[in-house]
């Protein structure tokens, strides 16, 4: 079921070009990541850097001859020969063969071995879990989604996350041994450095979960935990509407609201990875209470649950409302999807609910524009699929409230899985940024799990 999202590492090779290795990196690795205190010699560090330069060039150029590779990297012919030989032996590169043409034999070309290493991404959403598998060229070869009970225990959710990864690997027919790493997009407050999820407003039992360690113990792979906001922004930076931009915001609309922030081509995480909690910006100090305990947060006005609550109030005052007919008269069964269906059926009350949402969302996004002066605002998440009903009100509000010299470009995401793609993309970034070191970590973790 493969489909190519884009060419992410062309961007990586520009943004994360580590051709100049620091003295510190030349002399030592990170023992905490490797599980070893072994020092890396200058020679080994230089060899690794040369191999990474070769990998980036091949990834950016596609199948390429050794002659052209030498010209593109400015490495010596001897370095090209020995480095590519080792990468082929490790099954990271492959030769794609020579071709006889009218002017003779074309040199043997080198390409990435797409069957050797894969990146997995998994996202915990407010009401669902989604997992993807990417090959090293950014092709999605597995995509799996399932419902998760927000009220479930943290252990049950962890096991469901594990199951989702196993299912997507099975559907993609990818063996665990071929997985280079796993990226995890998680909601709420978390400590990305230690890999701990502290809490999530929409998952009451989700507290103090050592998710990175749990995943590494379960799968024996390097795992990378980041906030869903950041993963969504990275997903667009590498695969979507943020390609080629240096400053933009990605606003996710779903069970909650969050914003991924890209500044000068880098994701902004804040001091403890808590940046981007856009849903908890106060819109009305006297407004309804939010799940976070505060009052008047944007989330109580412009999310899926907010749409459902507004629709229930409308249905309570109008027994003939089309909203009720869609749920067979059971107002308690009204959901955001119900409101969307009614709006699609030209119900003016449902359409007005979306307009009110657009107004409040416009106030919040105007504040973002005034604060960050971005090139673009990207709207994503499930609720953004109803953009035709709230976008006009949102844009009117922004026109009235945003600073007039700022750009006000609003784009609706064409991706439905930006966060989980970004999570998998973190693994690809690590693979191309640190390359063989990541694969060394994988072996160390596999040994640790095997000995447990």
ABEGO torsion letter per residue (X at the ends): XBBBABBAAAAAAAAABAABBBAAAAABBBAAAAGBABBBBAAAAAAAAAAAAAAAAAAAAEBBBAAAAAAAAGBBAAAAAAAAAAAAAAGABBBAEBBBBAAEBBBBBBBBBAAABBBBBBBBBAABBBBBBBBAAGBBABBBBBBBBAABBAAAAAAAAAAAAAAAAAAAGBBAAABABBBBBBBEBBBAAAGBBABBAABAABBGBBAAAAAAAAAGBBBBBBBAAAAAAAAAAAABAABGBABBBBBBBBABBBBBBBBGGBBBAEAAGABGBAAABBABAABBBBAAGBBGBAAAAABAAAAAAAAAAAAAABAABAAAAAAGGBAAABBAAAAAAAAAAGBAAAAAAAAAAAAAAAAAAAAAAAAAGBABBBBBEAAAAAAAAAAAAAAAAAAAABBAABBABBBBBABAAAAAAAAAAAAAAAAAAAEAAAAAAAAAAAAAAAAX
